[in-house]
Every structure is written in structure tokens, then in C-alpha cells.
Amino acid sequence: MKRTVLAALALAAPALLLAQTATPKPAPKAAAVKPAQAAKRAPIKRSAAKAVEEVTPIDDDPSVTLTPEDLELAKRVYVGTIPCELGASVTVTPSTKRPGFFLVQTSTAKFYMHPVGSRTGAIRLEDGRRGAMWLQLGNKSMLMSQKLGQRLADECMSPVQSTFAEEMKKNPPVSILEPLPAAKPATALAGTGSAQPALPAKAE
């Protein structure tokens, strides 16, 4: 009897061993990746974001119509790359599609601007959609964000403005707020050496 059981076990052993080796072990489940974690692992590079912004066209405002005075004012706008304080710069480029419009851009922002009349005589360019303004004075220019309430670039000078600024240092203009010189005393009557005080009128 024992021999029969041993013989049966001997015959069944290879089959059991084959079944164990043939059955694959389940692969460990991959950890679920949350969208927030995926975003942290693969952030968008600044260079890629900058490249996208550079090729994205800036839409203009077709509702803005320039007057002949605006077009004449646009002829006085300094164009090219204008250096500013702290190593910054602003590039002003005339539009090839619409006369009188300008692309004004820094290393981080760009605006599509047009001339706007100014009471002070300064040349003023505005981008109404983005709330930005380029103000060109005789001795400097500045780029301001009205939405942020701050200057994006200041002390920007073209070659002409630099020359004008140097002239202002040599010959500073007289401020209208400065006090006027003291008035001189009344001059003496003709033929006398001193002014004569007025005599009180006699009662009649």
C-alpha cells in the first residue's frame, strides 16, 4: 500500500512543480499619479513659454482711428532699442500694417500702441486693452502700466534725448515755481537824490 502511494506521489510531483513555475506572479500595481503631481514633475520651461509668447500675434484694436494730427505726432516718436535704467531697454517698432501704430516691448512684455493727444505737449502712446502707456519727454521716456500702477521702465533715453538731457544739466530751465526776485525800491523823483515821502492832505 505504501509503495502504491509513494509511486503516485512520485508521478504527480513533476506536474505540481510545472504548474508552480508556469504561473506568473502578478506585477505590482503602478502608483496612481495625481494631476497635481504630474504638473510638478514636468513644469513648462521658461524658454518654451517665452517662445510661445513671441510667436503669438498681438491683435490690434480696429475701432481706433487715427486723425491726421495723430499721424503727424507719430512721426516724432523715437524708434529702435532705447536703453533704460538698471540695464533694461524698450524697443519701439513701427507697425507695418497700420501707419501710426507701434509695437512697444520689453524683455517680459509687449504692447500695441498708438498716439494720444497730450495737454503737456509730451508724446504719449497708449495700449488701451492692456492698460499701458509710453510717455516720451524731451529728455527721457518711460513705460507705465496703468493696471499695475507702476513703471515698467524708466529713464529711457534715445541719442537725441541724451543730448537734450546734457544740455538741461548745463543750462537748467527756470522753474515757474521758483520765487521771483525782490522788487527794487521806488526810484527817486527826477533831479533829487532820494525818494520823497508823500505829504498828508490838508483838511479844508
Backbone as JSON, one array per atom type, in Angstrom:
{
  "sequence": "MKRTVLAALALAAPALLLAQTATPKPAPKAAAVKPAQAAKRAPIKRSAAKAVEEVTPIDDDPSVTLTPEDLELAKRVYVGTIPCELGASVTVTPSTKRPGFFLVQTSTAKFYMHPVGSRTGAIRLEDGRRGAMWLQLGNKSMLMSQKLGQRLADECMSPVQSTFAEEMKKNPPVSILEPLPAAKPATALAGTGSAQPALPAKAE",
  "N": [[0.83, -1.2, 0.0], [1.88, 1.24, 0.9], [3.86, 1.46, -0.97], [2.38, 1.9, -3.25], [1.19, 4.4, -2.77], [3.47, 6.01, -2.58], [4.45, 5.73, -5.15], [2.45, 6.98, -6.61], [2.67, 9.6, -5.69], [5.21, 10.21, -6.59], [4.79, 10.21, -9.32], [3.04, 12.42, -9.54], [4.46, 14.62, -8.64], [6.24, 15.95, -10.61], [4.29, 17.22, -12.22], [3.01, 19.01, -10.45], [5.17, 20.67, -9.81], [5.69, 21.82, -12.33], [3.34, 23.27, -12.74], [3.54, 25.22, -10.74], [5.8, 26.67, -11.52], [4.94, 27.65, -13.98], [2.93, 29.43, -13.47], [2.64, 32.87, -13.55], [3.8, 35.51, -11.44], [1.75, 38.07, -10.08], [2.14, 41.38, -11.38], [3.43, 44.2, -9.65], [1.21, 46.86, -8.79], [1.13, 49.94, -10.46], [1.8, 53.04, -8.98], [-0.76, 55.38, -8.59], [-0.77, 58.39, -10.37], [-1.28, 61.61, -9.49], [-2.89, 64.46, -11.01], [-1.85, 66.92, -10.11], [0.64, 66.18, -9.08], [1.84, 65.28, -11.41], [2.03, 67.65, -12.81], [3.88, 68.99, -11.24], [6.11, 67.47, -11.63], [6.72, 67.78, -14.31], [7.19, 70.66, -15.2], [6.46, 73.57, -17.22], [8.98, 74.88, -19.17], [10.71, 78.01, -18.92], [11.86, 78.97, -21.23], [10.37, 77.72, -23.22], [7.82, 78.77, -22.73], [8.35, 81.45, -23.25], [8.99, 81.3, -25.96], [6.52, 80.6, -27.03], [5.02, 82.88, -26.42], [6.36, 84.76, -27.95], [5.79, 84.08, -30.59], [3.1, 84.36, -30.68], [0.67, 86.31, -32.13], [-0.03, 89.81, -31.66], [-3.11, 91.17, -31.23], [-4.68, 93.92, -32.82], [-6.62, 96.91, -32.19], [-9.36, 97.39, -33.99], [-11.19, 99.41, -33.78], [-9.99, 101.8, -33.22], [-9.27, 104.82, -34.69], [-7.01, 106.83, -36.27], [-6.36, 110.31, -36.29], [-5.43, 112.96, -38.62], [-3.75, 114.63, -37.12], [-2.82, 112.86, -35.17], [-1.31, 111.13, -36.76], [0.7, 112.86, -37.6], [1.88, 113.32, -35.15], [2.87, 110.8, -34.64], [5.1, 110.68, -36.26], [7.09, 111.84, -34.79], [7.89, 110.08, -32.9], [10.4, 108.32, -31.22], [12.17, 105.59, -32.5], [13.39, 102.17, -32.39], [15.81, 100.37, -30.35], [15.84, 101.41, -27.13], [17.87, 102.32, -24.51], [17.44, 101.89, -20.96], [17.24, 102.66, -17.39], [18.96, 100.63, -14.93], [19.91, 98.65, -16.59], [17.87, 97.85, -18.29], [15.78, 97.87, -21.28], [13.81, 99.28, -23.93], [12.08, 98.49, -26.84], [10.95, 100.1, -29.65], [8.92, 99.73, -32.34], [7.76, 100.57, -35.53], [4.51, 99.84, -36.83], [3.93, 97.63, -39.52], [1.57, 97.24, -40.75], [-0.41, 99.08, -39.99], [-0.24, 102.45, -40.31], [1.14, 104.75, -37.99], [0.81, 103.24, -35.72], [2.49, 101.38, -33.12], [4.74, 98.83, -32.02], [5.57, 98.23, -28.85], [7.91, 96.97, -26.72], [9.33, 95.1, -24.0], [11.72, 92.99, -22.28], [9.97, 91.29, -21.06], [7.35, 91.95, -21.66], [4.93, 93.12, -24.07], [3.37, 95.58, -26.12], [0.74, 97.03, -28.09], [0.6, 100.02, -29.47], [-0.73, 103.37, -29.91], [-0.69, 106.87, -30.93], [-1.77, 109.4, -28.62], [-3.44, 112.39, -27.9], [-1.86, 114.97, -25.97], [-1.99, 117.21, -23.24], [0.19, 118.46, -22.19], [2.07, 118.6, -24.16], [3.81, 116.52, -24.41], [4.8, 113.43, -26.01], [2.63, 110.83, -26.29], [1.94, 107.45, -26.13], [-0.47, 104.85, -26.21], [-1.83, 101.74, -25.03], [-4.82, 100.71, -24.91], [-6.2, 98.34, -24.36], [-4.5, 96.75, -22.82], [-3.83, 98.45, -20.85], [-1.51, 100.17, -20.76], [1.13, 102.63, -21.1], [3.3, 104.66, -23.01], [5.41, 107.21, -22.46], [6.89, 109.92, -23.89], [9.23, 112.26, -23.29], [11.12, 115.36, -23.54], [13.7, 114.88, -22.57], [13.75, 112.24, -21.69], [12.15, 108.97, -21.64], [9.41, 106.86, -20.57], [7.91, 103.76, -19.57], [4.78, 102.8, -18.57], [2.54, 100.88, -16.57], [-0.77, 101.06, -16.28], [-2.62, 99.38, -15.22], [-1.22, 97.88, -13.31], [-0.24, 99.95, -11.85], [2.39, 100.97, -11.82], [5.78, 101.74, -12.89], [7.17, 100.25, -15.69], [9.51, 100.59, -17.04], [12.05, 103.03, -16.81], [13.7, 106.24, -17.15], [14.52, 106.07, -19.83], [16.43, 106.64, -22.69], [16.87, 107.95, -25.86], [19.41, 108.61, -28.38], [19.02, 111.33, -29.12], [17.53, 112.29, -26.97], [19.37, 111.92, -24.89], [21.33, 113.82, -25.54], [19.79, 116.11, -25.25], [19.24, 115.96, -22.51], [21.78, 116.37, -21.43], [22.19, 119.01, -22.18], [20.27, 120.23, -20.63], [21.34, 119.87, -18.12], [23.55, 121.56, -18.23], [22.39, 124.03, -18.8], [20.03, 124.62, -16.91], [16.48, 124.77, -16.98], [14.4, 127.52, -15.98], [12.35, 127.23, -13.25], [8.83, 127.55, -12.92], [7.92, 127.63, -10.43], [9.79, 128.74, -8.84], [10.72, 131.46, -6.63], [10.11, 134.89, -7.47], [12.52, 137.5, -8.17], [13.26, 139.95, -5.61], [11.42, 142.98, -5.48], [12.67, 146.15, -6.52], [13.31, 149.18, -4.6], [11.22, 152.14, -4.82], [12.12, 154.47, -7.29], [13.91, 157.61, -7.04], [12.52, 160.91, -7.3], [12.78, 162.77, -10.29], [15.79, 164.59, -10.56], [16.33, 164.67, -7.84], [18.04, 163.29, -4.97], [16.96, 161.33, -3.35], [14.07, 159.37, -2.51], [11.0, 161.07, -2.04], [8.85, 161.31, 0.73], [5.29, 160.98, 0.67], [3.18, 163.75, 1.39], [0.71, 164.29, 3.93], [-2.67, 165.0, 3.1], [-4.1, 168.31, 3.46], [-6.66, 169.38, 5.64], [-9.62, 170.96, 4.54]],
  "CA": [[0.0, 0.0, 0.0], [2.77, 2.39, 0.97], [4.56, 1.57, -2.25], [1.45, 2.47, -4.24], [1.06, 5.84, -2.5], [4.73, 6.66, -2.95], [4.55, 5.76, -6.61], [1.52, 8.0, -7.12], [3.25, 10.9, -5.39], [6.35, 10.41, -7.49], [4.28, 10.59, -10.65], [2.36, 13.72, -9.5], [5.39, 15.69, -8.28], [6.65, 16.8, -11.74], [3.17, 18.03, -12.69], [2.83, 20.1, -9.49], [6.29, 21.6, -9.98], [5.49, 22.54, -13.58], [2.24, 24.24, -12.56], [4.02, 26.33, -9.92], [6.73, 27.51, -12.3], [4.26, 28.24, -15.13], [2.02, 30.5, -13.05], [3.42, 34.11, -13.31], [3.41, 36.31, -10.29], [1.13, 39.34, -10.51], [3.05, 42.54, -11.35], [2.99, 45.22, -8.69], [0.42, 47.93, -9.38], [1.81, 51.25, -10.52], [1.17, 54.04, -8.12], [-1.55, 56.35, -9.34], [-0.15, 59.71, -10.4], [-2.27, 62.67, -9.46], [-2.58, 65.54, -11.96], [-1.0, 67.95, -9.49], [2.0, 65.66, -9.02], [2.39, 65.26, -12.77], [2.4, 69.03, -13.17], [5.09, 69.35, -10.53], [7.25, 66.73, -12.19], [7.05, 68.25, -15.66], [6.78, 72.06, -15.38], [6.78, 74.19, -18.5], [10.21, 75.66, -19.1], [10.55, 79.41, -19.26], [12.22, 79.19, -22.63], [9.24, 77.3, -24.04], [6.75, 79.76, -22.56], [8.76, 82.67, -23.95], [8.88, 81.06, -27.39], [5.09, 80.65, -27.38], [4.58, 84.27, -26.36], [6.98, 85.53, -29.03], [5.16, 83.78, -31.87], [1.68, 84.68, -30.59], [0.47, 87.66, -32.64], [-0.78, 90.76, -30.84], [-4.24, 91.69, -32.01], [-4.86, 95.36, -32.67], [-7.99, 97.33, -31.96], [-9.81, 98.02, -35.24], [-12.07, 100.54, -33.5], [-9.19, 103.01, -33.08], [-8.98, 105.5, -35.96], [-6.1, 107.95, -36.02], [-6.62, 111.56, -37.0], [-4.21, 113.5, -39.23], [-2.87, 115.14, -36.06], [-2.18, 111.7, -34.57], [-0.3, 110.63, -37.69], [1.83, 113.78, -37.53], [2.53, 113.07, -33.86], [3.59, 109.52, -34.73], [6.38, 110.91, -36.93], [8.06, 112.33, -33.81], [8.19, 109.02, -31.94], [11.72, 107.71, -31.4], [12.04, 104.15, -32.7], [14.61, 101.42, -32.16], [16.03, 99.89, -28.98], [16.19, 102.56, -26.29], [18.35, 101.85, -23.2], [16.81, 102.47, -19.78], [18.0, 102.47, -16.17], [19.1, 99.28, -14.38], [20.22, 97.71, -17.66], [16.7, 97.48, -19.08], [15.64, 98.55, -22.57], [12.49, 99.22, -24.57], [12.18, 98.54, -28.29], [9.78, 100.69, -30.29], [8.95, 99.35, -33.75], [6.55, 100.99, -36.24], [3.71, 98.76, -37.41], [3.98, 97.54, -40.98], [0.2, 97.09, -41.24], [-1.21, 100.27, -39.76], [0.59, 103.63, -40.05], [0.85, 105.45, -36.75], [0.8, 102.3, -34.6], [3.83, 100.94, -32.75], [4.92, 97.7, -31.11], [6.46, 98.64, -27.76], [8.14, 95.75, -25.96], [10.47, 94.9, -23.13], [12.09, 91.58, -22.25], [8.9, 90.5, -20.45], [6.01, 92.39, -22.04], [4.83, 93.83, -25.33], [2.12, 96.31, -26.24], [0.44, 97.59, -29.41], [0.23, 101.36, -29.04], [-1.0, 104.43, -30.88], [-0.56, 108.19, -30.3], [-2.91, 110.03, -27.97], [-3.15, 113.79, -27.66], [-1.41, 115.3, -24.63], [-2.11, 118.63, -22.94], [1.5, 118.99, -21.82], [2.97, 118.63, -25.3], [4.6, 115.3, -24.48], [4.31, 112.41, -26.94], [2.03, 109.78, -25.46], [1.4, 106.28, -26.81], [-1.27, 104.07, -25.28], [-2.45, 100.47, -25.35], [-6.0, 100.73, -24.06], [-6.62, 96.99, -23.96], [-3.61, 96.22, -21.78], [-3.64, 99.47, -19.82], [-0.11, 100.58, -20.7], [1.38, 103.92, -21.72], [4.68, 105.05, -23.28], [5.46, 108.66, -22.4], [8.16, 110.41, -24.43], [9.51, 113.66, -22.98], [12.28, 115.86, -24.27], [14.97, 114.35, -22.07], [13.66, 110.82, -21.35], [10.87, 108.3, -21.85], [9.1, 105.86, -19.54], [6.83, 102.83, -19.88], [3.99, 102.63, -17.36], [1.38, 100.0, -16.58], [-1.83, 101.67, -15.51], [-3.29, 98.31, -14.48], [-0.41, 97.54, -12.13], [0.07, 101.16, -11.12], [3.83, 101.09, -11.63], [6.57, 101.94, -14.09], [7.86, 99.05, -16.16], [10.85, 101.04, -17.45], [12.19, 104.46, -16.56], [14.96, 106.85, -17.58], [14.88, 105.56, -21.16], [16.93, 107.77, -23.46], [17.41, 107.79, -27.2], [20.56, 109.52, -28.53], [18.57, 112.72, -29.12], [17.14, 112.63, -25.6], [20.59, 112.01, -24.09], [21.92, 115.13, -25.83], [18.92, 117.12, -24.65], [19.41, 115.88, -21.06], [23.05, 117.01, -21.11], [22.01, 120.45, -22.32], [19.48, 120.68, -19.49], [22.24, 119.95, -16.97], [24.39, 122.75, -18.39], [21.52, 125.21, -18.74], [18.75, 124.17, -16.36], [15.39, 125.73, -17.22], [13.89, 128.21, -14.8], [11.07, 126.67, -12.84], [7.79, 128.56, -12.67], [7.64, 127.61, -9.0], [10.83, 129.49, -8.13], [10.26, 132.82, -6.28], [10.6, 135.97, -8.31], [13.45, 138.37, -7.44], [12.62, 141.01, -4.83], [11.22, 144.24, -6.21], [13.55, 147.24, -6.11], [12.55, 150.31, -4.02], [10.78, 153.16, -5.79], [13.2, 155.39, -7.67], [13.72, 159.0, -6.59], [11.98, 161.83, -8.29], [13.81, 163.31, -11.19], [16.53, 165.71, -10.06], [16.59, 164.56, -6.4], [18.87, 162.16, -4.64], [16.24, 160.33, -2.57], [12.63, 159.39, -2.72], [10.33, 161.96, -1.12], [7.6, 160.72, 1.23], [4.09, 161.72, 0.33], [2.67, 164.56, 2.49], [-0.72, 164.09, 4.12], [-3.5, 166.08, 2.54], [-4.59, 169.24, 4.46], [-8.13, 169.49, 5.73], [-10.11, 172.25, 4.09]],
  "C": [[0.87, 1.25, 0.0], [3.5, 2.58, -0.33], [3.66, 2.23, -3.3], [1.31, 3.96, -4.04], [2.31, 6.6, -2.9], [4.87, 6.78, -4.46], [3.65, 6.83, -7.19], [2.06, 9.4, -6.87], [4.42, 11.22, -6.31], [5.91, 10.81, -8.87], [3.66, 11.99, -10.66], [3.3, 14.87, -9.23], [5.82, 16.54, -9.47], [5.53, 17.71, -12.24], [2.93, 19.22, -11.77], [3.93, 21.15, -9.63], [6.15, 22.43, -11.23], [4.4, 23.59, -13.44], [2.69, 25.45, -11.75], [4.93, 27.26, -10.7], [6.04, 28.22, -13.45], [3.37, 29.41, -14.72], [2.81, 31.77, -12.75], [2.89, 34.86, -12.1], [2.79, 37.63, -10.77], [2.09, 40.51, -10.36], [2.54, 43.56, -10.35], [2.28, 46.37, -9.4], [1.21, 49.24, -9.34], [1.05, 52.25, -9.68], [0.44, 55.07, -8.98], [-0.91, 57.73, -9.23], [-1.24, 60.75, -10.46], [-1.88, 63.77, -10.46], [-1.66, 66.6, -11.37], [0.44, 67.49, -9.41], [2.64, 65.63, -10.4], [2.82, 66.65, -13.2], [3.68, 69.45, -12.49], [6.31, 68.66, -11.15], [7.68, 67.28, -13.55], [6.57, 69.68, -15.85], [7.19, 72.57, -16.75], [8.01, 75.07, -18.33], [9.94, 77.1, -19.51], [10.86, 79.68, -20.72], [11.08, 78.8, -23.56], [8.1, 78.3, -23.95], [7.08, 81.05, -23.31], [8.63, 82.51, -25.46], [7.43, 81.13, -27.85], [4.61, 82.09, -27.42], [5.14, 85.08, -27.54], [6.29, 85.29, -30.37], [3.66, 84.06, -31.85], [1.46, 86.1, -31.07], [-0.33, 88.51, -31.66], [-1.9, 91.34, -31.7], [-4.39, 93.18, -31.76], [-6.34, 95.67, -32.49], [-8.5, 98.04, -33.2], [-10.71, 99.22, -35.0], [-11.32, 101.85, -33.39], [-8.87, 103.57, -34.47], [-8.15, 106.74, -35.65], [-6.48, 109.14, -36.89], [-5.34, 112.01, -37.7], [-3.23, 114.05, -38.2], [-2.13, 113.98, -35.37], [-1.07, 111.15, -35.46], [0.93, 111.55, -37.72], [2.6, 113.58, -36.23], [3.35, 111.79, -33.9], [4.94, 109.67, -35.4], [7.47, 111.35, -35.97], [8.44, 111.28, -32.78], [9.57, 108.44, -32.24], [11.55, 106.19, -31.49], [13.41, 103.49, -32.52], [14.68, 100.94, -30.72], [16.58, 101.03, -28.14], [16.63, 102.05, -24.92], [17.69, 102.61, -22.06], [17.69, 102.22, -18.56], [17.99, 101.0, -15.76], [19.32, 98.23, -15.47], [19.05, 97.27, -18.5], [16.7, 98.23, -20.4], [14.22, 98.36, -23.08], [12.7, 99.37, -26.07], [10.87, 99.03, -28.87], [9.89, 100.44, -31.79], [7.67, 99.82, -34.43], [5.82, 99.78, -36.83], [3.8, 98.8, -38.92], [2.59, 97.45, -41.59], [-0.61, 98.37, -41.11], [-0.3, 101.45, -39.44], [0.15, 104.32, -38.77], [0.81, 104.55, -35.53], [2.22, 101.77, -34.37], [3.76, 99.71, -31.86], [5.97, 98.12, -30.1], [6.66, 97.43, -26.86], [9.4, 95.83, -25.12], [10.83, 93.42, -23.18], [10.96, 90.7, -21.73], [7.5, 90.88, -20.91], [6.06, 93.09, -23.39], [3.42, 94.41, -25.48], [1.99, 96.85, -27.66], [-0.17, 98.96, -29.17], [-0.01, 102.3, -30.21], [-0.92, 105.77, -30.18], [-1.88, 108.67, -29.72], [-2.52, 111.47, -27.66], [-2.81, 114.06, -26.2], [-1.5, 116.8, -24.42], [-0.75, 119.25, -22.64], [2.45, 119.12, -22.99], [3.86, 117.41, -25.41], [3.98, 114.33, -25.49], [3.86, 111.21, -26.12], [1.47, 108.68, -26.36], [0.66, 105.43, -25.79], [-1.7, 102.75, -25.9], [-3.65, 100.34, -24.41], [-6.41, 99.36, -23.55], [-5.79, 96.47, -22.79], [-3.28, 97.26, -20.71], [-2.21, 99.91, -19.65], [0.07, 101.88, -21.47], [2.88, 104.13, -21.87], [4.7, 106.56, -23.38], [6.84, 109.13, -22.82], [8.27, 111.91, -24.16], [10.73, 114.11, -23.77], [13.57, 115.21, -23.87], [14.93, 112.87, -21.69], [12.29, 110.29, -21.71], [10.66, 107.3, -20.73], [7.9, 105.02, -19.99], [6.09, 102.53, -18.58], [2.83, 101.68, -17.59], [0.33, 100.63, -15.68], [-2.6, 100.61, -14.72], [-2.55, 97.96, -13.2], [-0.1, 98.76, -11.28], [1.54, 101.32, -10.85], [4.52, 101.31, -12.97], [7.3, 100.65, -14.44], [9.28, 99.37, -16.61], [10.91, 102.54, -17.29], [13.57, 104.93, -17.01], [15.45, 106.25, -18.91], [15.27, 106.74, -22.04], [17.43, 107.32, -24.83], [18.62, 108.72, -27.32], [20.16, 111.0, -28.5], [18.2, 113.16, -27.71], [18.36, 112.75, -24.68], [21.27, 113.36, -24.29], [21.11, 116.24, -25.18], [19.08, 117.15, -23.13], [20.72, 116.55, -20.64], [22.94, 118.53, -21.2], [21.21, 121.01, -21.14], [20.35, 120.78, -18.24], [23.1, 121.2, -17.02], [23.58, 124.03, -18.23], [20.15, 124.79, -18.22], [17.66, 125.21, -16.6], [14.9, 126.32, -15.91], [12.52, 127.64, -14.48], [10.07, 127.78, -12.56], [7.45, 128.61, -11.19], [8.68, 128.37, -8.2], [10.34, 130.9, -7.82], [10.87, 133.86, -7.2], [11.58, 136.83, -7.51], [12.71, 139.5, -6.75], [12.53, 142.29, -5.63], [12.13, 145.32, -5.65], [12.72, 148.38, -5.52], [12.24, 151.34, -5.08], [11.92, 154.12, -6.06], [12.87, 156.81, -7.23], [13.12, 159.83, -7.68], [13.11, 162.41, -9.13], [14.46, 164.54, -10.57], [16.81, 165.68, -8.58], [17.38, 163.32, -6.11], [18.16, 161.1, -3.84], [14.76, 160.45, -2.83], [11.99, 160.24, -1.66], [9.05, 161.31, -0.62], [6.42, 161.59, 0.89], [3.56, 162.44, 1.55], [1.19, 164.31, 2.67], [-1.5, 165.29, 3.6], [-4.04, 166.96, 3.67], [-6.11, 169.25, 4.43], [-8.56, 170.86, 5.32], [-10.98, 172.9, 5.15]]
}
